[in-house]
Amino acid sequence: MSRIETLQTNITKIKREEPTEHRDTILDKPGNRNAPLTIRKAKALDHYLSTVSIHIYPEELIVGMPFTEKPDPNDPSTRILPHPGISGQLYIDAANHLIQQGYKDEAHHPIMETLQDFGVSTRYGILPRYALDEEIQAAKQFGLNENSHPGHHQAGNQYVIKYGWSGLQDRAQQKLESLDPKSPEAEKQKAFLQSVIICLEAAKKYAKRYSELAKKQAKTESQRRQKELEKISQVCHLITIRAPETWWEALQLQWFSHLINHANGAHQIGRFDQYMWPILKHELKQGTTESGEAQELLECLWLKYSSITEYTSDNLQNIILGGVTPKGEDATNQLTYMCLEATDKLGTIDPKWNIRIHNGSPDRFLLMAAEMIKKNQSMPGIYNDEPIIKALTKSGVPLEDARDYTNDGCSELLIGGKTSPWAFEGKLKLLKCLERATWRLPEYDTYD
């Protein structure tokens, strides 16, 4: 079998066991209880990434094991996963209960309480305890817990690839040093920036753990696999000290960042063919990688996305391809087609792919998508650029931002890093919006 066939076979080799409910805490360490909440959560992530199990499966080129997973000690290619009960079947049972009860509001509370007691979905990691009792009780009033996450937003992948973890850390440090101590927001901003630096340091330590593991495993492998593991070790090290310069580095950095984001919630992938293309384009032009090698690495990443898939619950790993650039030109490129080919070949649930179409979309792009739909795939979601961009600009979004829209893990439209997504969350009081709109009626002669 080829490498991709082996990885695809192994990803389905699963054993189930009950998840442990034991959780560490950072609150017993000196000074942590008095630290701001954001810093405590960052320290919880740091502790988690320093202690969570790591493993490199046979034939992997992109490494990073999902946090709720562990390898079978008797078969290093078999994955041991928690039962899907908490995130999946419990949710289904609860929904059925709601139906039986006639959608009574009271039925929602035991569901929320049960999920809160466990504190996390089995799809994600379990952060150590970092919140104080009074903070936990206050959060429960809003249906939140220590592992609640701000979903429905774009995770800033383009900035991670552009600057790397080290570059983002430098930017945070510069911001921290330039804060005005007299500003009323200074303490809050300081805590946030310090937490960013802690999280980025934690991510780098996590990648270094994989670098050391790959180096160690290389000593006992065949000559072919030894070279691959040594390369994996090098890649995992380099992404901790600079922005990615090769396709392999960019893919590995994207996966680690995506995986860490999934430590306490689902996040989408965004315009992958746009923010990843410059690095691949440069490598192909320089001849430092061949298209076949690049495709294999991409398919390795696609299978890593599938490793977080929970079949009884959506992981919201949306990717959106094509469309136009911020300048209004067709955005389709070689990587766009590589992504389509990987999805068509592997037939996996994740990543969930979507396309943006416009009047200038290439026929080849449209035909490939149509052929995949014809095969009875439930994807792609199709977004029509012309009306969407028009609607966004009419709502006040600058034209270049509107052209660069993406979707969230569900289907809502977002401008990466610039959209407040929680308006979708049911917390918005529509009657209050209507009331305030009527206050302005005297300003207008008509309803147009």
MOWO-V701146 format. One record per pair of residues at least 24 apart in sequence whose C-alpha atoms are under 6 Angstrom apart, sorted by the first residue. I is the first residue (numbers start at 0). J is the second residue. If there is no record, write none. Layout:
I_J, I_J
This chain:
9_76, 12_77, 13_77, 13_78, 13_79, 14_79, 15_79, 15_80, 15_81, 15_82, 16_81, 16_82, 17_81, 17_82, 18_81, 22_127, 23_127, 24_127, 24_128, 25_129, 26_129, 38_194, 39_129, 40_129, 41_194, 41_198, 43_127, 45_201, 48_205, 61_251, 66_124, 67_124, 86_120, 86_121, 87_311, 87_312, 119_146, 123_261, 123_262, 123_263, 124_262, 146_263, 148_263, 148_264, 151_407, 151_420, 152_407, 153_415, 157_274, 162_242, 163_241, 163_242, 165_240, 165_241, 168_196, 203_239, 206_235, 207_236, 210_235, 210_236, 246_279, 265_314, 267_315, 267_316, 267_317, 267_407, 267_408, 268_317, 268_318, 269_318, 269_319, 269_405, 270_319, 272_334, 272_335, 298_341, 304_349, 305_349, 315_408, 316_350, 316_351, 316_408, 317_350, 317_351, 317_352, 317_408, 318_352, 318_353, 319_352, 319_353, 319_354, 320_354, 321_354, 321_355, 322_355, 322_356, 325_399, 325_402, 325_403, 352_379, 353_379, 353_380, 353_381, 354_381, 355_382, 355_383, 356_383, 356_384, 357_384
